[in-house]
Amino acid sequence: MSYVLRYAGLMQESGKECDAAFAIDPYGLRSCAVAFIALREYARARDFIHTDAGSEWANAISIHELIREGKKVEALQIAEPHIAGWESFNLLLGCARGAAASEIADLAKRVKPSDDPETDYFSATHLAYCNQGTAAISMLKRAVERKYCSYPELDSDPFFADVRIETDFLAVRSEAIACQRDFVAHLGLSNQ
């Protein structure tokens, strides 16, 4: 249920589901970290990341979380992940370490759309962080069109700070709001 609520952008509700499941058995709940990162509850997110400590996934999500939290030095101490389809995390690290513009451009070209709209959302955030605004908005649009609603997270996600005023971003934001509204109406939930 947490996973579904997270895709709908209902992070508070997603987090509650994760907490309830964690109280029973934390095994297999690592992706709950995503909801708590979105909620800026970074210490709680790390509880879930640590359930898979040392994995490529944990390294990637830890890098994302730490840079989002403003802890670039700590993020750069984590081993670079090598996960097929998650090339945006390598881009994120390149930008965090201040790689040359030519290297950033090469890393950005390696970021491709995914079958998973949440992965596309992560890619969009990393592209935006790396000043690849057009590509970031395009990837975000793809995520929202494929029902990763991401609202209201995209209003507060620090990686989108530099693109948030762009007309195309605002159009995708409107689509994300409609995506969530449709989800809530379909399930008969009250929109918060």
Summary of the structure (lengths in Angstrom):
residues: 192
radius of gyration: 16.0
end to end distance: 17.3
largest distance: 49.8
contacts: 601
relative contact order: 0.11
helix: 67%
strand: 0%
